[in-house]
Amino acid sequence: MENTFSQNIKITPEHLDELNHVNNVVYLKFMEKAAIDHWYHVATEEERESVRWIARRHEIDYLRPAFLNDELTIETWVEKHDAISTERHYLISKNGQPVVKALTLWIALDPVSMKPKRLPAELMAKFDRLF
């Protein structure tokens, strides 16, 4: 998918839980990092300073485990948006096989008031180009 942001990560001991597989919370951290990195990739410095993002809802499907030294690919893209929110999807895979499928509803906040903020038209157009 042309508008997908992708990054790879190698699983290390700190990613594991007592079952010796990647802990569920760690996947959420991987997703957050990918979302932030994607935002920094597409937004200008001025745009990044004009809005903060907060997660309103996560949906996560854990499909298969990942273990120490596994190489995972994390893909993320914005599926849809409105004036104050984006629905960001994620696919985490190992050797082409899905490990986690997820989505997060992100809400745009004003960086001063920390209240929901309408996204500027220029930024909305940028999200439209991501589809």
VENKA-V815828 format. One record per run of one state. SS is the DSSP state (h for helix, s for strand, l for the rest). FROM is the first residue (numbers start at 0). TO is the last residue. If there is no record, write none. Layout:
{{SS:FROM:TO} {SS:FROM:TO}}
This chain:
{{l:0:3} {s:4:9} {l:10:11} {h:12:14} {s:15:15} {l:16:20} {s:21:21} {l:22:22} {h:23:41} {l:42:43} {h:44:49} {l:50:50} {s:51:61} {l:62:69} {s:70:80} {l:81:83} {s:84:93} {l:94:95} {s:96:108} {l:109:114} {s:115:115} {l:116:119} {h:120:128} {l:129:130}}
